[in-house]
Amino acid sequence: MDSNARVRVKEETEDEVAPTNGSSYINLKVISNLNNLDPYFRVRRDHPLLRVMISWGVRSKVEYNTVRFTYDGVRIDANQTPNDLNMEDDDCIDAWTEQLGGHLII
């Protein structure tokens, strides 16, 4: 390393240190009957869950809008945020394939 190189170091006071508990972020797991991925997503608590839905669809190679996402048995609207649903860290979202019909006539 060059002896003339300059390195800037910012000293942080206790008030400036970011919280380590991740209060503005949340980890969510998406569980599905389509695959065994069950990926975790780290998202901001105030951002719409549409981002999670799209990312899950890309990883699962499924169009996200063909799947129903539920939390505690209630369908999630794409514009809802984790704060809107009072989600906690490591909560699970269920992804269900949408089925129409299914009645067998004998």
Contact map, one row per residue, 1 for C-alpha under 8 A:
1110100000000000000000000000000000000000000000000000000000000000000000000000000000000000000000000000000000
1111100000000000000000000000000000000000000000000000000000000000000000000000000000000000000000000000000000
1111100000000000000000000000000000000000000000000000000000000000000000000000000000000000000000000000000000
0111110000000000000000000000000000000000000000000000000000000000000000000000000000000000000000000000000000
1111111000000000000000000000000000000000000000000000000000000000000000000000000000000000000000000000000000
0001111100000000000000000000000000000000000000000000000000000000000000000000000000000000000000000000000000
0000111110000000000000000000000000000000000000000000000000000000000000000000000000000000000000000000000000
0000011111000000000000000000000000000000000000000000000000000000000000000000000000000000000000000000000000
0000001111100000000000000000000000000000000000000000000000000000000000000000000000000000000000000000000000
0000000111110000000000000000000000000000000000000000000000000000000000000000000000000000000000000000000000
0000000011111000000000000000000000000000000000000000000000000000000000000000000000000000000000000000000000
0000000001111111100000000000000000000000000000000000000000000000000000000000000000000000000000000000000000
0000000000111111100000000000000000000000000000000000000000000000000000000000000000000000000000000000000000
0000000000011111100000000000000000000000000000000000000000000000000000000000000000000000000000000000000000
0000000000011111100000000000000000000000000000000000000000000000000000000000000000000000000000000000000000
0000000000011111110000000000000000000000000000000000000000000000000000000000000000000000000000000000000000
0000000000011111111000000000000000000000000000000000000000000000000000000000000000000000000000000000000000
0000000000000001111100000000000000000000000000000000000000000000000000000000000000000000000000000000000000
0000000000000000111111100000000000000000000000000000000000000000000000000000000000000000000000000000000000
0000000000000000011111100000000000000000000000000000000000000000000000000000000000000000000000000000000000
0000000000000000001111100000000000000000000000000000000000000000000000000000000000000000000000000000000000
0000000000000000001111111100000000000000000000000000000000000000000000000000000000000000000000000000000000
0000000000000000001111111100000000000000000000000000000000000000000000000000000000000000000000000000000000
0000000000000000000001111100000000000000000111000000000000000000000000000000000000000000000000000000000000
0000000000000000000001111110000000000000011110000000000000000000000000000000000000000000000000000000000000
0000000000000000000001111111000000000000011110000000000000000000000000000000000001000001110000000000000000
0000000000000000000000001111100000000001111000000000000000000000000000000000000000000000111000000000000000
0000000000000000000000000111110000000001111000000000000000000000000000000000000000000000111110000000000000
0000000000000000000000000011111000000111100000000000000000000000000000000000000000000000011110000000000000
0000000000000000000000000001111100000111000000000000000100000000000000000000000000000000000111100000000000
0000000000000000000000000000111110001110000000000000000000000000000000000000000000000000000111100000000000
0000000000000000000000000000011111111100000000000000000000000000000000000000000000000000000001110000000000
0000000000000000000000000000001111110000000000000000000000000000000000000000000000000000000000111000000000
0000000000000000000000000000000111110000000000000000000000000000000000000000000000000000000000011000000000
0000000000000000000000000000000111111100000000000000000000010000000000000000000000000000000000000000000000
0000000000000000000000000000000111111100000000000000000000000000000000000000000000000000000000000000000000
0000000000000000000000000000001100111110000000000000000000010000000000000000000000000000000000000000000000
0000000000000000000000000000111100111111000000000000000000000000000000000000000000000000000000000000000000
0000000000000000000000000000111000001111100000000000000100000000000000000000000000000000000000000000000000
0000000000000000000000000011110000000111110000000000000000000000000000000000000000000000000000000000000000
0000000000000000000000000011100000000011111000000001000000000000000000000000000000000000000000000000000000
0000000000000000000000001111000000000001111100000000000000000000000000000000000000000000000000000000000000
0000000000000000000000001111000000000000111110100001000000000000000000000000000000000000000000000000000000
0000000000000000000000011100000000000000011111100000000000000000000000000000000001000000000000000000000000
0000000000000000000000011100000000000000001111100000000000000000000000000000000011100000000000000000000000
0000000000000000000000010000000000000000000111110000000000000000000000000000000011100000000000000000000000
0000000000000000000000000000000000000000001111111010000000000000000000000000000111000000000000000000000000
0000000000000000000000000000000000000000000001111110000000000000000000000000011111000000000000000000000000
0000000000000000000000000000000000000000000000111111100000000000000000000000111111000000000000000000000000
0000000000000000000000000000000000000000000000011111110000000000000000000000011100000000000000000000000000
0000000000000000000000000000000000000000000000111111111000000000000000000000000000000000000000000000000000
0000000000000000000000000000000000000000101000001111111100000000000000000000000000000000000000000000000000
0000000000000000000000000000000000000000000000001111111110000001000010000000010000000000000000000000000000
0000000000000000000000000000000000000000000000000111111111000011000000000000000000000000000000000000000000
0000000000000000000000000000000000000000000000000011111111100000000000000000000000000000000000000000000000
0000000000000000000000000000010000000010000000000001111111110001000000000000000000000000000000000000000000
0000000000000000000000000000000000000000000000000000111111111111000000000000000000000000000000000000000000
0000000000000000000000000000000000000000000000000000011111111111000000000000000000000000000000000000000000
0000000000000000000000000000000000000000000000000000001111111100000000000000000000000000000000000000000000
0000000000000000000000000000000000101000000000000000000111111100000000000000000000000000000000000000000000
0000000000000000000000000000000000000000000000000000000011111110000000000000000000000000000000000000000000
0000000000000000000000000000000000000000000000000000000011111111010000000000000000000000000000000000000000
0000000000000000000000000000000000000000000000000000010011001111111000000000000000000000000000000000000000
0000000000000000000000000000000000000000000000000000110111000111111000000000000000000000000000000000000000
0000000000000000000000000000000000000000000000000000000000000011111100000000000000000000000000000000000000
0000000000000000000000000000000000000000000000000000000000000111111100000000000000000000000000001100000000
0000000000000000000000000000000000000000000000000000000000000011111110000000000000000000000000111100000000
0000000000000000000000000000000000000000000000000000000000000000111111000011000000000000000001111100000000
0000000000000000000000000000000000000000000000000000100000000000001111100011000000000000000011110000000000
0000000000000000000000000000000000000000000000000000000000000000000111111111000000000000000011110000000000
0000000000000000000000000000000000000000000000000000000000000000000011111111000000000000000111000000000000
0000000000000000000000000000000000000000000000000000000000000000000001111100000000000000000010000000000000
0000000000000000000000000000000000000000000000000000000000000000000001111110000000000000000000000000000000
0000000000000000000000000000000000000000000000000000000000000000000001111111000000000000000000000000000000
0000000000000000000000000000000000000000000000000000000000000000000111101111100000000000000000000000000000
0000000000000000000000000000000000000000000000000000000000000000000111100111110100000000000000000000000000
0000000000000000000000000000000000000000000000001000000000000000000000000011111100000000000000000000000000
0000000000000000000000000000000000000000000000011100100000000000000000000001111100000000000000000000000000
0000000000000000000000000000000000000000000000011100000000000000000000000000111110000000000000000000000000
0000000000000000000000000000000000000000000000111100000000000000000000000001111111011000000000000000000000
0000000000000000000000000000000000000000000011111000000000000000000000000000001111111000000000000000000000
0000000000000000000000000100000000000000000111111000000000000000000000000000000111111111000000000000000000
0000000000000000000000000000000000000000000011000000000000000000000000000000000011111110000000000000000000
0000000000000000000000000000000000000000000000000000000000000000000000000000000111111110000000000000000000
0000000000000000000000000000000000000000000000000000000000000000000000000000000111111110000000000000000000
0000000000000000000000000000000000000000000000000000000000000000000000000000000001111111000000000000000000
0000000000000000000000000000000000000000000000000000000000000000000000000000000001111111101000000000000000
0000000000000000000000000100000000000000000000000000000000000000000000000000000001000111111000000000000000
0000000000000000000000000111000000000000000000000000000000000000000000000000000000000011111000000000000000
0000000000000000000000000111100000000000000000000000000000000000000000000000000000000001111100000000000000
0000000000000000000000000011100000000000000000000000000000000000000000000000000000000011111110000000000000
0000000000000000000000000001111000000000000000000000000000000000000000100000000000000000011111000000000000
0000000000000000000000000001111000000000000000000000000000000000000011110000000000000000001111100000000000
0000000000000000000000000000011100000000000000000000000000000000000111100000000000000000000111110000000000
0000000000000000000000000000011110000000000000000000000000000000001111000000000000000000000011111000000000
0000000000000000000000000000000111000000000000000000000000000000001111000000000000000000000001111100000000
0000000000000000000000000000000011000000000000000000000000000000011100000000000000000000000000111110000000
0000000000000000000000000000000000000000000000000000000000000000011100000000000000000000000000011111000000
0000000000000000000000000000000000000000000000000000000000000000000000000000000000000000000000001111110000
0000000000000000000000000000000000000000000000000000000000000000000000000000000000000000000000000111110000
0000000000000000000000000000000000000000000000000000000000000000000000000000000000000000000000000011111000
0000000000000000000000000000000000000000000000000000000000000000000000000000000000000000000000000011111100
0000000000000000000000000000000000000000000000000000000000000000000000000000000000000000000000000000111110
0000000000000000000000000000000000000000000000000000000000000000000000000000000000000000000000000000011111
0000000000000000000000000000000000000000000000000000000000000000000000000000000000000000000000000000001111
0000000000000000000000000000000000000000000000000000000000000000000000000000000000000000000000000000000111
